[in-house]
Amino acid sequence: MQNLLNINAHLLASVNGVLLDPTSRVMQNFLEVVAKYGTPEAINRKHREARKMENLFKHVQERNPEALKDLHWLIAQRDRGAFISVAEYRHKVLGEAAQHMAFKDDLAVTLEVSALQYFPWVRVMAEQAIANRTLMPGRYIAVRKMKESEADGDLPAIVAALDIIGASFVETLDTKGTDGSNPHLGGAATITGYFGGIGQPNDHALQWLDEFLYYYT
């Protein structure tokens, strides 16, 4: 049965043939987009620099300075141990029995918020978690328009806040077919079109790549 998982070397060679074909218009277009941002090493270096807390704070200062006080407040709460730990939360819910129970941490469920749209909500959420001794979610998804969020400074503020608390963050790029270009959206096949990309115009793949690298760097 396991041999059914074998990938035929001929098929891999066919894939490499497409990726390495110097006459392929698709691959040339792909490489032209990437070249706008530099080599892979340069792109990753720019990303690491952009995600440094001091650089995120610089962007917040430029576009949304009011958010800085909430970011500093969040750092202070984290550093003083204001948030309940998982062990403390287990004891709160289960009592003394928690000390004698085995938890499968490798199969832990991730609390997720979908969707986190505006930065001010982060502090409200944190204040409630501290006051009520509840857990903070560890993953956040945003679907607000990226350009709008970037322009008013919410984007760097949210990224900084979630880095402060150690949470993961997913942004929905604007290139997703909701501008009417994908006929599958809004109907029974919405999930197919929205998440699978089926029905997207061919050039959307390049637009998505361009947008991704813009925000990545």
CYANA upper distance limits for C-alpha pairs under 8 A (distance plus 0.5 A):
  2 GLN  CA      6 ASN  CA      8.23
  7 ILE  CA     11 LEU  CA      7.72
  7 ILE  CA     12 LEU  CA      7.98
  8 ASN  CA     12 LEU  CA      7.22
  9 ALA  CA     13 ALA  CA      6.67
 10 HIS  CA     14 SER  CA      6.82
 11 LEU  CA     15 VAL  CA      6.98
 12 LEU  CA     16 ASN  CA      6.76
 13 ALA  CA     17 GLY  CA      6.47
 14 SER  CA     18 VAL  CA      7.04
 15 VAL  CA     19 LEU  CA      6.86
 16 ASN  CA     20 LEU  CA      6.33
 17 GLY  CA     21 ASP  CA      6.25
 18 VAL  CA     24 SER  CA      7.69
 18 VAL  CA     27 MET  CA      8.39
 19 LEU  CA     27 MET  CA      7.01
 20 LEU  CA     27 MET  CA      8.44
 21 ASP  CA     27 MET  CA      8.15
 22 PRO  CA     27 MET  CA      8.37
 22 PRO  CA     28 GLN  CA      7.96
 23 THR  CA     28 GLN  CA      8.20
 24 SER  CA     28 GLN  CA      6.70
 25 ARG  CA     29 ASN  CA      6.53
 26 VAL  CA     30 PHE  CA      6.71
 27 MET  CA     31 LEU  CA      6.62
 28 GLN  CA     32 GLU  CA      6.60
 29 ASN  CA     33 VAL  CA      6.96
 29 ASN  CA    206 LEU  CA      8.10
 30 PHE  CA     34 VAL  CA      6.98
 30 PHE  CA    206 LEU  CA      7.01
 31 LEU  CA     35 ALA  CA      6.47
 32 GLU  CA     36 LYS  CA      7.14
 33 VAL  CA     37 TYR  CA      8.07
 33 VAL  CA    206 LEU  CA      7.76
 33 VAL  CA    209 LEU  CA      7.89
 33 VAL  CA    210 ASP  CA      6.58
 34 VAL  CA     38 GLY  CA      7.07
 34 VAL  CA     39 THR  CA      8.03
 34 VAL  CA    209 LEU  CA      8.47
 34 VAL  CA    210 ASP  CA      7.99
 34 VAL  CA    213 LEU  CA      8.20
 35 ALA  CA     39 THR  CA      7.15
 37 TYR  CA     42 ALA  CA      8.23
 37 TYR  CA     43 ILE  CA      6.68
 37 TYR  CA    213 LEU  CA      7.64
 37 TYR  CA    214 TYR  CA      8.31
 37 TYR  CA    217 THR  CA      8.35
 38 GLY  CA     42 ALA  CA      6.06
 38 GLY  CA     43 ILE  CA      6.33
 39 THR  CA     43 ILE  CA      6.55
 40 PRO  CA     44 ASN  CA      6.69
 41 GLU  CA     45 ARG  CA      6.62
 42 ALA  CA     46 LYS  CA      6.61
 43 ILE  CA     47 HIS  CA      6.75
 43 ILE  CA    213 LEU  CA      8.43
 43 ILE  CA    217 THR  CA      6.81
 44 ASN  CA     48 ARG  CA      6.75
 44 ASN  CA    217 THR  CA      7.96
 45 ARG  CA     49 GLU  CA      6.79
 46 LYS  CA     50 ALA  CA      6.55
 46 LYS  CA    217 THR  CA      5.58
 47 HIS  CA     51 ARG  CA      6.71
 47 HIS  CA    216 TYR  CA      6.13
 47 HIS  CA    217 THR  CA      4.90
 48 ARG  CA     52 LYS  CA      7.09
 49 GLU  CA     55 ASN  CA      7.95
 50 ALA  CA     55 ASN  CA      6.53
 50 ALA  CA     56 LEU  CA      7.40
 50 ALA  CA    217 THR  CA      6.83
 51 ARG  CA     55 ASN  CA      7.34
 51 ARG  CA     56 LEU  CA      6.94
 52 LYS  CA     56 LEU  CA      6.89
 53 MET  CA     57 PHE  CA      6.60
 53 MET  CA    160 ALA  CA      7.01
 54 GLU  CA     58 LYS  CA      6.69
 55 ASN  CA     59 HIS  CA      6.98
 56 LEU  CA     60 VAL  CA      6.82
 56 LEU  CA    156 PRO  CA      6.11
 56 LEU  CA    157 ALA  CA      7.70
 56 LEU  CA    159 VAL  CA      8.27
 56 LEU  CA    160 ALA  CA      6.68
 57 PHE  CA     61 GLN  CA      6.52
 57 PHE  CA     68 LEU  CA      7.89
 57 PHE  CA    156 PRO  CA      8.06
 57 PHE  CA    157 ALA  CA      7.98
 57 PHE  CA    160 ALA  CA      7.89
 58 LYS  CA     62 GLU  CA      6.84
 59 HIS  CA     63 ARG  CA      6.76
 59 HIS  CA     64 ASN  CA      8.40
 59 HIS  CA    153 GLY  CA      7.63
 59 HIS  CA    156 PRO  CA      6.97
 60 VAL  CA     64 ASN  CA      5.47
 60 VAL  CA     65 PRO  CA      6.20
 60 VAL  CA     67 ALA  CA      7.52
 60 VAL  CA     68 LEU  CA      7.48
 60 VAL  CA    153 GLY  CA      6.14
 60 VAL  CA    154 ASP  CA      8.25
 60 VAL  CA    156 PRO  CA      6.54
 60 VAL  CA    157 ALA  CA      6.34
 61 GLN  CA     65 PRO  CA      4.81
 61 GLN  CA     66 GLU  CA      8.48
 61 GLN  CA     68 LEU  CA      7.55
 62 GLU  CA    153 GLY  CA      8.34
 63 ARG  CA    151 ALA  CA      7.70
 63 ARG  CA    152 ASP  CA      6.37
 63 ARG  CA    153 GLY  CA      5.22
 64 ASN  CA     68 LEU  CA      8.23
 64 ASN  CA    152 ASP  CA      6.87
 64 ASN  CA    153 GLY  CA      5.31
 64 ASN  CA    154 ASP  CA      7.52
 64 ASN  CA    157 ALA  CA      8.35
 66 GLU  CA     70 ASP  CA      8.35
 67 ALA  CA     71 LEU  CA      6.90
 67 ALA  CA    119 PHE  CA      8.37
 67 ALA  CA    120 PRO  CA      8.18
 67 ALA  CA    157 ALA  CA      7.20
 68 LEU  CA     72 HIS  CA      6.67
 68 LEU  CA    157 ALA  CA      8.42
 69 LYS  CA     73 TRP  CA      6.57
 70 ASP  CA     74 LEU  CA      6.58
 70 ASP  CA    123 ARG  CA      7.09
 71 LEU  CA     75 ILE  CA      6.81
 71 LEU  CA    157 ALA  CA      8.12
 71 LEU  CA    160 ALA  CA      8.05
 71 LEU  CA    161 ALA  CA      6.62
 72 HIS  CA     76 ALA  CA      6.75
 73 TRP  CA     77 GLN  CA      6.79
 74 LEU  CA     78 ARG  CA      6.70
 74 LEU  CA    123 ARG  CA      7.81
 74 LEU  CA    126 ALA  CA      8.44
 74 LEU  CA    161 ALA  CA      7.81
 74 LEU  CA    164 ILE  CA      7.86
 74 LEU  CA    165 ILE  CA      8.41
 75 ILE  CA     79 ASP  CA      6.56
 75 ILE  CA    164 ILE  CA      6.92
 76 ALA  CA     80 ARG  CA      6.66
 77 GLN  CA     81 GLY  CA      6.77
 77 GLN  CA     82 ALA  CA      5.67
 77 GLN  CA     83 PHE  CA      7.74
 78 ARG  CA     82 ALA  CA      6.61
 78 ARG  CA     83 PHE  CA      7.31
 78 ARG  CA    164 ILE  CA      8.27
 78 ARG  CA    165 ILE  CA      7.45
 82 ALA  CA    130 ILE  CA      6.85
 83 PHE  CA    129 ALA  CA      7.65
 83 PHE  CA    130 ILE  CA      6.03
 83 PHE  CA    133 ARG  CA      7.73
 83 PHE  CA    135 LEU  CA      8.07
 83 PHE  CA    136 MET  CA      8.46
 84 ILE  CA     88 GLU  CA      6.65
 84 ILE  CA     89 TYR  CA      6.90
 84 ILE  CA    130 ILE  CA      7.57
 84 ILE  CA    133 ARG  CA      6.25
 84 ILE  CA    134 THR  CA      7.12
 84 ILE  CA    135 LEU  CA      6.94
 85 SER  CA     89 TYR  CA      6.61
 85 SER  CA    135 LEU  CA      8.03
 86 VAL  CA     90 ARG  CA      6.63
 86 VAL  CA    135 LEU  CA      7.90
 87 ALA  CA     91 HIS  CA      6.87
 88 GLU  CA     92 LYS  CA      6.64
 89 TYR  CA     93 VAL  CA      6.76
 89 TYR  CA    133 ARG  CA      7.93
 89 TYR  CA    134 THR  CA      7.45
 89 TYR  CA    135 LEU  CA      7.74
 90 ARG  CA     94 LEU  CA      6.29
 90 ARG  CA     95 GLY  CA      7.89
 90 ARG  CA     98 ALA  CA      6.55
 91 HIS  CA     95 GLY  CA      5.07
 91 HIS  CA     96 GLU  CA      6.85
 91 HIS  CA     97 ALA  CA      8.12
 91 HIS  CA     98 ALA  CA      5.98
 91 HIS  CA     99 GLN  CA      8.06
 94 LEU  CA     98 ALA  CA      5.96
 96 GLU  CA    100 HIS  CA      8.23
 97 ALA  CA    101 MET  CA      7.04
104 LYS  CA    108 ALA  CA      6.99
110 THR  CA    137 PRO  CA      7.72
110 THR  CA    138 GLY  CA      6.70
110 THR  CA    139 ARG  CA      7.48
111 LEU  CA    136 MET  CA      8.24
111 LEU  CA    137 PRO  CA      5.06
111 LEU  CA    138 GLY  CA      6.14
111 LEU  CA    139 ARG  CA      6.91
112 GLU  CA    137 PRO  CA      5.97
112 GLU  CA    138 GLY  CA      6.73
112 GLU  CA    139 ARG  CA      5.18
112 GLU  CA    140 TYR  CA      6.14
112 GLU  CA    141 ILE  CA      8.17
113 VAL  CA    137 PRO  CA      7.22
113 VAL  CA    139 ARG  CA      6.89
113 VAL  CA    140 TYR  CA      5.33
113 VAL  CA    141 ILE  CA      6.72
114 SER  CA    140 TYR  CA      6.65
114 SER  CA    141 ILE  CA      5.44
114 SER  CA    142 ALA  CA      7.12
115 ALA  CA    140 TYR  CA      7.38
115 ALA  CA    141 ILE  CA      5.62
115 ALA  CA    142 ALA  CA      5.48
115 ALA  CA    143 VAL  CA      6.97
116 LEU  CA    121 TRP  CA      8.33
116 LEU  CA    140 TYR  CA      6.77
116 LEU  CA    141 ILE  CA      6.35
116 LEU  CA    142 ALA  CA      5.43
116 LEU  CA    143 VAL  CA      8.13
117 GLN  CA    142 ALA  CA      6.06
117 GLN  CA    143 VAL  CA      7.28
117 GLN  CA    144 ARG  CA      6.17
118 TYR  CA    122 VAL  CA      8.41
118 TYR  CA    154 ASP  CA      6.99
118 TYR  CA    158 ILE  CA      8.39
119 PHE  CA    123 ARG  CA      8.45
119 PHE  CA    154 ASP  CA      6.08
119 PHE  CA    155 LEU  CA      8.35
119 PHE  CA    157 ALA  CA      7.07
119 PHE  CA    158 ILE  CA      6.03
120 PRO  CA    124 VAL  CA      7.47
121 TRP  CA    125 MET  CA      6.60
122 VAL  CA    126 ALA  CA      6.71
122 VAL  CA    158 ILE  CA      8.35
122 VAL  CA    161 ALA  CA      8.14
123 ARG  CA    127 GLU  CA      6.50
124 VAL  CA    128 GLN  CA      6.78
125 MET  CA    129 ALA  CA      6.70
125 MET  CA    136 MET  CA      8.35
126 ALA  CA    130 ILE  CA      6.67
126 ALA  CA    136 MET  CA      7.58
127 GLU  CA    131 ALA  CA      6.57
128 GLN  CA    132 ASN  CA      6.32
128 GLN  CA    133 ARG  CA      8.44
128 GLN  CA    134 THR  CA      8.37
129 ALA  CA    133 ARG  CA      5.96
129 ALA  CA    134 THR  CA      5.28
129 ALA  CA    135 LEU  CA      6.66
129 ALA  CA    136 MET  CA      6.76
130 ILE  CA    134 THR  CA      7.32
137 PRO  CA    167 ALA  CA      8.11
138 GLY  CA    166 GLY  CA      7.99
138 GLY  CA    167 ALA  CA      5.15
138 GLY  CA    168 SER  CA      6.80
139 ARG  CA    167 ALA  CA      5.96
139 ARG  CA    168 SER  CA      5.23
139 ARG  CA    169 PHE  CA      6.25
139 ARG  CA    170 VAL  CA      8.39
140 TYR  CA    167 ALA  CA      7.96
140 TYR  CA    168 SER  CA      6.86
140 TYR  CA    169 PHE  CA      5.34
140 TYR  CA    170 VAL  CA      6.70
141 ILE  CA    169 PHE  CA      6.38
141 ILE  CA    170 VAL  CA      5.16
141 ILE  CA    171 GLU  CA      6.47
141 ILE  CA    172 THR  CA      8.15
142 ALA  CA    169 PHE  CA      8.37
142 ALA  CA    170 VAL  CA      6.76
142 ALA  CA    171 GLU  CA      5.50
142 ALA  CA    172 THR  CA      6.61
143 VAL  CA    171 GLU  CA      6.83
143 VAL  CA    172 THR  CA      5.47
143 VAL  CA    173 LEU  CA      8.21
144 ARG  CA    148 GLU  CA      8.12
144 ARG  CA    149 SER  CA      7.43
144 ARG  CA    172 THR  CA      7.90
145 LYS  CA    149 SER  CA      6.74
145 LYS  CA    172 THR  CA      8.37
145 LYS  CA    173 LEU  CA      7.92
145 LYS  CA    174 ASP  CA      6.49
146 MET  CA    150 GLU  CA      6.45
146 MET  CA    155 LEU  CA      8.13
146 MET  CA    171 GLU  CA      8.38
146 MET  CA    172 THR  CA      8.07
146 MET  CA    173 LEU  CA      6.80
146 MET  CA    174 ASP  CA      6.64
147 LYS  CA    151 ALA  CA      6.51
147 LYS  CA    174 ASP  CA      8.37
148 GLU  CA    152 ASP  CA      7.01
149 SER  CA    153 GLY  CA      6.74
149 SER  CA    154 ASP  CA      5.66
149 SER  CA    155 LEU  CA      5.65
150 GLU  CA    154 ASP  CA      6.76
150 GLU  CA    155 LEU  CA      5.60
150 GLU  CA    156 PRO  CA      7.72
153 GLY  CA    157 ALA  CA      6.92
154 ASP  CA    158 ILE  CA      6.48
155 LEU  CA    159 VAL  CA      6.75
156 PRO  CA    160 ALA  CA      6.52
157 ALA  CA    161 ALA  CA      6.60
158 ILE  CA    162 LEU  CA      6.66
159 VAL  CA    163 ASP  CA      6.64
159 VAL  CA    169 PHE  CA      7.96
160 ALA  CA    164 ILE  CA      6.65
161 ALA  CA    165 ILE  CA      7.05
162 LEU  CA    166 GLY  CA      6.37
162 LEU  CA    167 ALA  CA      5.61
162 LEU  CA    168 SER  CA      7.36
162 LEU  CA    169 PHE  CA      7.63
163 ASP  CA    167 ALA  CA      6.68
163 ASP  CA    168 SER  CA      8.21
173 LEU  CA    208 TRP  CA      7.94
173 LEU  CA    211 GLU  CA      7.75
173 LEU  CA    212 PHE  CA      7.79
174 ASP  CA    211 GLU  CA      8.49
175 THR  CA    204 HIS  CA      7.28
175 THR  CA    207 GLN  CA      7.16
175 THR  CA    208 TRP  CA      5.97
175 THR  CA    211 GLU  CA      8.04
176 LYS  CA    194 TYR  CA      7.02
176 LYS  CA    197 GLY  CA      8.22
176 LYS  CA    200 GLN  CA      8.30
176 LYS  CA    204 HIS  CA      8.46
176 LYS  CA    208 TRP  CA      8.41
177 GLY  CA    181 SER  CA      5.63
177 GLY  CA    182 ASN  CA      5.30
177 GLY  CA    185 LEU  CA      8.06
177 GLY  CA    194 TYR  CA      7.80
177 GLY  CA    200 GLN  CA      6.77
178 THR  CA    182 ASN  CA      7.29
178 THR  CA    185 LEU  CA      7.45
181 SER  CA    200 GLN  CA      7.26
181 SER  CA    201 PRO  CA      7.36
182 ASN  CA    193 GLY  CA      7.50
182 ASN  CA    199 GLY  CA      5.82
182 ASN  CA    200 GLN  CA      5.64
182 ASN  CA    201 PRO  CA      7.63
183 PRO  CA    199 GLY  CA      6.96
184 HIS  CA    188 ALA  CA      8.18
184 HIS  CA    189 ALA  CA      5.90
184 HIS  CA    190 THR  CA      5.96
184 HIS  CA    192 THR  CA      7.87
184 HIS  CA    193 GLY  CA      5.81
184 HIS  CA    194 TYR  CA      8.43
184 HIS  CA    198 ILE  CA      8.26
184 HIS  CA    199 GLY  CA      6.81
185 LEU  CA    189 ALA  CA      7.15
185 LEU  CA    190 THR  CA      4.85
185 LEU  CA    191 ILE  CA      8.20
185 LEU  CA    193 GLY  CA      6.48
185 LEU  CA    194 TYR  CA      7.10
186 GLY  CA    190 THR  CA      6.14
189 ALA  CA    193 GLY  CA      6.84
190 THR  CA    194 TYR  CA      6.26
191 ILE  CA    195 PHE  CA      6.10
191 ILE  CA    196 GLY  CA      7.54
192 THR  CA    196 GLY  CA      5.47
192 THR  CA    197 GLY  CA      7.31
192 THR  CA    198 ILE  CA      6.62
193 GLY  CA    197 GLY  CA      5.34
193 GLY  CA    198 ILE  CA      5.18
193 GLY  CA    199 GLY  CA      6.39
193 GLY  CA    200 GLN  CA      7.69
194 TYR  CA    198 ILE  CA      8.16
200 GLN  CA    204 HIS  CA      6.86
201 PRO  CA    205 ALA  CA      8.44
203 ASP  CA    207 GLN  CA      6.86
204 HIS  CA    208 TRP  CA      6.34
205 ALA  CA    209 LEU  CA      6.73
206 LEU  CA    210 ASP  CA      6.62
207 GLN  CA    211 GLU  CA      6.61
208 TRP  CA    212 PHE  CA      6.45
209 LEU  CA    213 LEU  CA      6.65
210 ASP  CA    214 TYR  CA      6.65
211 GLU  CA    215 TYR  CA      6.96
212 PHE  CA    216 TYR  CA      6.41
213 LEU  CA    217 THR  CA      6.50
